[in-house]
Every structure is written in structure tokens, then in C-alpha cells.
Amino acid sequence: MKQKLNKYLDRGNLTKIATIYNYLGSNGGVVLNLEPLYLEIITEEPVLVDIDGYLVPFFIDEDSVFYNKKTVSLRFTSVKTQKSASSLIGRDVYALTESLDIDEEEEDSFEYEGYTAYDHHNNLLGVITGIDDIPGNPQLVIDNKGKELLVPALAVEVIVVDDKANKITISIPEGLTDI
């Protein structure tokens, strides 16, 4: 066990992958600005957050990872409140260099592009067509029967993803579909 932990203690084995940019929602989510763009976050390994010079391990809730072109929103398993998440804003995030999967080619498509989106009440929202990457306020673009529905990505909570059925269930702000 000690040998497993040693690789996390040697900063020479680590690469800065992101900075925590913002909190997300009220249940402890955070938004990371990715350093190497097109980085795939490995959820099986902890990431280390630099807190006052100490590298503190955080495990990622694998069902909470939501990619944008330059950011990723996620939830750490040990962070449960907005207050805890906001205390992490501005902190650098590191990962084991050997566990990084960096895609050098720029990808134009969003991970859930083409998925059918439903709200948390199982109401059909439409088909996700991409992300409108507005700096500081990225918007999830959903085609709702020919009408474009823009959902602030920072306000979205992914509840369930069914890759086989290309279906995603998300929690969105109340009243957004009434506009």
C-alpha cells in the first residue's frame, strides 16, 4: 500500500491538469479549466488538489463528469456542499502523468452530441446538438422539435447517461423550458 501512495507524493510523477474555476450547483460540483486541452479525466485514479502547498487526494464521482471544449464539470465524492466546493476555487489540480490520456487532435464534437436529453421528470427536452462555448457561460444546445433550447452548462447536473440508447437525463433550472 505504501508503494502505491509514494507515486502520488513525488511531484515529479505529477502533471498539472487543471485549475478549479467555479463551483457548480448546490451539491458540491466544480468546474475545471483544463490545462492540456482534450484531456480525458481518468476517474479510477484520484486527482490531487493543491491546498496550501499540500497535495490532497480527491476521488471523482464518475457519473458526474461532463465535458465542454475547454472545461469539465464534475463532483468529488467527498465534497457535498456549495460552500465546500467554493473553497476549492482557484486551486490547482494534478494527476499522475502516467495515467493521463491526452488527445492531441482537436475534437469538434461534444461528448453527448446526438444524445436524446430528458429532464429529471423524464420529460423529453430534445436532441443535443453541441455546446455554444460562450466564455464563462457555456450553453448546452438542444434541438427541441426545431426550436433551439439553450441550457447553461454550469447549471446542468447529469443524472443518468445511457450510452447504449444515446440517452441522457439531466437536471436543469426550473422554468427554463417555459421561456
N, C-alpha and C positions, 0 to 999 in steps of 0.2 A: 504494500500500500504506500509506504514511504517513497519508493522509487517512482510511483505514478504521480505523486504530488510534486516531486522535485522538478519535473519538467515545467510546471506552472510557476515555480519560484524563480527560475532563471530567465531574466528579461531578454536574454539572447535568443531564447526559444519563442519569443512572442512578437507579434506584429500588431501595431495599432490598426484597428479596422473601422473605428467609428468614434463619433462624439455624440453623446446623448443631447439631442436638440430640443426636445419638448416632452411633456407628459401627454398621455392620450386617455381621455375619458376619466372616470372616477374610480376605476378598479385597478389602478397600478400599471397601466400600459405606458410605454415610452416610444419615442420616435428617434431613430438613429440616423445621423448623416453619415453615409458610408464613405470611408476614405478611398480604398480601391473600389471604384465603381464596378458594378457587375459582380460583386462578391456574393457568394452563396453562404448564408449563415448555417453552420452545422449545429443542429440543436442537441445532438447527443453529447457534445462536449460543453463544459461551462465556458463562458466568456469571463474576462476579468475586468472589473471596473476599478479605475484608479481613484481611490478615495483618500485624499490627504497623503499621497505617497505610498499607500498600501494597496496591493492588488487583491481585491475582494472577489471571490468567485460567485457568479450568478448563473443559475440554470434557466434555460428558456423554455417556456410553455410552447411546445412545437405546434400546437393548433392555433397559436396566436400570431404567427409570423405572416406579415402582409407586406409585399414588396412594392416599391414605386421605382422610378428610374434612378433616383439618387438617394432615396431614404428607404428605411424599413421600419415598420411599426411592429412591436412585439410586447410580450409580457414576460417578466421574470417570475419564476414560480414563488419566490419569497417576497415579492413586492405586491401588496394587496390594496394600497390606497393611493389616492391622488397626491396626498402630502408626501408619502414615501417616494413616489415616482418623481415629484417635482424637486426633491432634494438631490436627485441624480443629474439634473440638467447641467450641462457644461462639462460633465465628467468624460474622460477618455475611456474607450473600450478596447480591450486587447484579446487576442485569441492565439492559440498555438499556431505557429507558422506552418507546421507540418499538416495541420488539419484544414487549412484554407483551400477553398475551391474558387479560384478567380477566373472568370470568363473574360478573356481579353477582347472578345468581339462585342461590339455594342449591339444590344438587342433592342429592337424597336417595339416588340410586343410585350404586353403586360402579362404577368403570370396567369391571371384569371380571365384574360381576354377570351370571349366566346362562351364563357360560362353563363348559365341562366341564374339570375340573382333573385332571392326571395328575402323578405324581411323576417323578423323574429316571430311574426304571427303567421308565417308561411304564405303571405300574400306575394304574388308574382310582381317583381319590380321591372324585369326585362332582361335583356342580354347585355353583358358588359362588353363595351367596345374599346375600352382603353382608359388611359389616365390623361387628364389635362394637367400638365405639370406646371401649375402656377406657383412661382416661388413663395414658400411659406404657407400655401394653401392649396395643395394638390387636390384635384377633383376626380372622383371616380365617375366615368361616363357610362351611362346605361341607356340603351335604346329601349324605350317603353312604347311599343306599338307605333313607331315612327316619331315619337316625341323624345327629345334628349333630356334625360334626368341627370343632373349634376349633384353628386353627393360628396361633401367634404371628406376626403380620405382620412383626415385626422379624427373625424367623429365616428368613423366606421369601426365596429367591433365584429370580427369574423367569429361566427358561432359554430358553423359546420361547413366542411368542404367535402364534397363527394366527387373525387376526380374521375371515377368511372362514369358517372352520369353527367359530368360537367355542370354540376350544380353547386351553388354557394349560398349559404344562409348568413345574412348579416344583420346587425342591429344598426339602425340609422336613427337620426334625430326625429322625434315625433313631429308630425305635421309636414314633413318635407315633401311628401308625395301629393299633398293638398295644394301646393303652390302652383 
